[in-house]
Amino acid sequence: MQNNSLVSISDFTKDEMLELLEDMKYFEANPNRRLLEGKVVATLFFEPSTRTRLSFETAVNRLGGRIIGFSDASTTSSSKGETLKDTIMMVNNYVDLIIMRHYLEGAARYASEVSRVPIINAGDGANQHPSQTMLDLYSIYKTQGTLRDLTITMVGDLKYGRTVHSLLMAMSYFNPKFNFVACDELKMPQEYKDFCDEHGIAYTETRDFSPEVINSSDIIYMTRVQRERFTDLMEYERVKNIYNLHNSMLDNSKDNVRILHPLPRVGEISQDVDSNPKAYYFQQAQNGLYARQAIICKVLGIDVKSLRENER
């Protein structure tokens, strides 16, 4: 990782990701460890969030640290015209770590370049969401028993969906096959298809969320069409309800298939799916706590591996 910050999932090597999965397993069994005693962490959320912000803050609290920050940028000096650089430099005076979500792509990278303390990217526009990726990897590993040779179907907003962009890059180490299911307006950006080609990753691209696609999948990763990414609301209205998963659509799916979703959902997963054992999105959100505990320790240089080994 550059400057101990986590901006993109590519800041982690394959070995670091696998080590983090072991750390997540440790924190799932031992969530309350006072490893951040005396540490202060800032959560700077320039864009709305529920799960990411609350799970990061819970992670800090369960690790014995202290939290400062904001969840509404309109209450801060940025609403008066303060630059992102000035905000970061000012907050540097108070904390050991900054966790930041921002609506602009590249904002987290810029913050990491001007900050003296590590930055964790909690989502920057349509670009990256690396902590979500780690909880997604953990969810896939827990439900499939492996990360290798899986067929992963990504459905919905693949253009603006930063979670699918990060997950695609992380899974490149494990010989996946991807099905990209999206309308023309929201299809996977060319740069990520080029990434697949460069890394020998098989993928199909289709508009049709067909039984053949569903029944061949090990993971179905549903996404919300994000109204906040559209400048043309008429375009949003045209595409917002194209893909919907209903319980009956899973009748002939694999026994091991699991439905993931970064949440919040709007209408893309019917509530009749919730009681199906193949639905995993609420457990996936719970895994976010353990992922973020592991990531916080990683960027602060806390050796969880030694802790794990000493407690065996």
N, C-alpha and C positions, 0 to 999 in steps of 0.2 A: 504494500500500500504506500502511496506517495504521502509524505509528511504525516504518517499515522492517521490520515483521514480516510473515510470510506465514501467515495463519490459515485463510483460505478462498480458494478459487480466484477468488472475486469480488474479492479484493484486487488482482488483476491486471486491467488493461484488455486489450482485444483486441490492441492494438499491442504491449503489453508481452509478451503470450504469444507473438506472432509473432516478436518480437525474441529471446525466449528460445529459440525453436526454432532460430534461427540460431546462438545461442551453443552449443546442444547439438551442432549439427553441427560447430562448431569444436572442442569438447572431444572429440568422437568421433575426430577426426583428430589432436588434440593433447592427450591425456589427462594428460600430466605437465607441468604448468606451476606454478611456485612463486609463485603469486599470494597465498597465505596465509602467507607467511613472517612469523614473529613473532606469528601469531594463535593463540588457544586457543579451541577449540569444545567445548561440553559436549553430550553425548547423554544425555538423561534419559528412559529408557524404563520407564514404570510398567506397561507391558503388553508381553507377549512379541512379539518380532519377529526375523526372520532377514534377509530381503532389504532391508527399509527401513533397518534399523540398519547392516548391513554395507555397503550401498552408500553411505550417508551417511558412514560412517567411512572407507571407501575414497576417497570424493571428497575429504574433508579431507586425507588422507594424500597423495594424488596432487597436490593443490594446495599441498603443503608446510606445512600447518598441524599443530597438535597437538590430540590428543583426550583429554578426561577424561570421566567420567560413569559410568553404571551401566545394566545391562540387567536387573536384578532388584531391584525396589523393596523386597523383603523384607530386603535387606541394608543399607538406608538408614534414616535417622532418621524417614522417613514411617511405618515400621512401629512407631515409638515414639509416633506421634501428631503428628508435625510437620506443620503445614499446608502446602498447596501454596504459599501466599504466602511463607511463611518459607523454604521450599526455594529458590524462585526468587530471593528477595532475597539469600540467602546465596551461591548460585552466581553471581549477578551480580558478586560481588567478585573472581571468578577468571577470567572468560572474556569473549570478544568476541561470542559468539553461542551461543544455546541451541536445540538441536533436541530436541523433546519429543513423546513419544507418551503418551497418557493414556486411561484407560478411561472417563472421564466426558465426555459431550458438553459443549462450552463451556469445557473446561479450558484449551485453548490460547488462546482469546480472553481469558479472565481472566488468564492468565500474561502475555500481551502488554500488558495494562493496568497491571500492577504492575512489569514488568521495565524496567530501564534499557537493556538490550541487546536486539537483535532476537530474536524467537522464530520458529522454523519449526515449523509443525504437522506432525508425522509421523503424524497420525491421532488423532482424539479421539472415542472411542466409535463410535457409528453416524453421526456427523455428517459430517466432511470429511476428505479426504486429498489436499491440493493438489499435493504433489510427485509422488504417483502419477498424478494427472491430467496433469501436464506430460509425464511419460514415456509415458503413454497417447497423448497428442496427437502426440508425436514418432513413436511406433510407427505410428499411423494415417497420419500424413503420409508416413513412409518407405515404407509398403507400398502406399498408394493414390495417392501423388503429389499429393494435395490433401486438404483438410479439408472441402471444400464438397460439398453435395448428396449425402451418403452415407446409406445405410440401415444403422442400427446396432441390432442385436438384443441386448438385455440379458437374461440368463437366470439364474434362481435366486433368490438372496436379495437382493431389491430393497428390502426394508424396512430392514434393518440394514446393507446394503452401502454403506459410505461412499465407496467408489471410484466406484460408479455414480452416486451423488448429485453428486459433484464433476464427473465427466465430462459428465453431462447439462448442467450449468450452463456449462461451458467450451465445449461444442459449440453452444451457443445462438447464437453469432455466425456460424455457418457453414451455416445452412439444412439441418439434418439431418432425417431421419425416424427415429423410434424405434419398435422393437417391444419391449414390456415383456412378458416371459414369466415368470410366477410363479404359484404357488398363492395362494389367498386369504389365507393366513396371512402371506405374504412379499411381497405386491404392493407396487409403488411407492407411497410415501406421498403423500397427497393434496397436500401442499404442493409437491411436485415436478411433479405433474401440473398444478397451478395455474400453476406457473412456465412450463410448456410452453404452456399456454393464453394466458398473458399475453404471451408472446414469439412467438406464431404458429407454434409448433413442432408438426408433425404427429406423432401417435403412435397406436399401437394397443396394446390391452391384452388378453392372452389367457393362459389356463392351458395351452394346447396348443403344445408345441415341435414344430410340424408341418413336413413337407417344404416347404410353401409359404412358411413363415416363414424357414426355413434357406436356401432357394434364392433368396430375394429379397434376402438380406443381403450387404452389403459387409464388415461387421465383425460377428462373433459374440463377444460379451463374456460369457464364462461366469464365474460366481461360486460360491464355496463357501457352503453353509449353515453359519452360524457358531454352533457349539454354545455358545460363551462368551457370546453375546447372549441366550440363552434362560434364563428363570427356571424354566420348566416343561420338564424333560427329556423328558417323555412327548410333548410337542408337537414337540420337536426330532426325536425318533425317528420321528414320523409324517411329517415333511416332508424329512428329510435326503437321501433317495435318489430324489426325484421326477424330477429332470432329470439325464440322463446323455447325453453326446455320444460317439458311436461313429464310427469311421472310415467305415463304410458309409453313414452319414447324410449324408456330404459328397459322395456320388457325383455328384449333379446340381447341386451348388452352383456359384456363379460362380467363374471362374478367379481372380479377384482377391480373393476372400473370404479373410480372415485370422481365425484364432481367437486371441483374447486372453483372459488370465486374470491377475488380480493376484497369484495364488498366496498361500499354498500351496493345492494342490488336494487333495481327498480322493478322491472317486470320480466327480466330475461330468464329468471328461474321461477317457475310457478311454486306456490307454497305447498302444493301437493307432493313436491319432491322432498320436502324437509324430513318427512318420516321414513324415507327410503334409506336403508343402511348404506347405500352408495353415495349419499350426500355427505360431504365432509367439510363444508365451508365454515361452519361455526367452530369445529375443532381446529380447523386451519387458522382461524383468528386467534384461538387460544395459544396455538404454537408460536404466535408472534411474540408473546411475552418471553419465552425461552430463547428465541432467536435474538431478540434485542438485548437480553441480559448478556448473551455470549458476545455479541458485537461490541457492546459498550466495554466489556472487559478487554476485548481484543485491541481496540484502538487506544485504550489507556495502558496497555502493556501489562495487564494482570494475567499471570500464568495459571489459567484454569486447568491446563493439562497436568501440571505438577500437583495441584490440589486434588484432582481426580485420582491420580496414582497414589498419593499419600493416604487417601481415605479408603482404598481397597482393602 
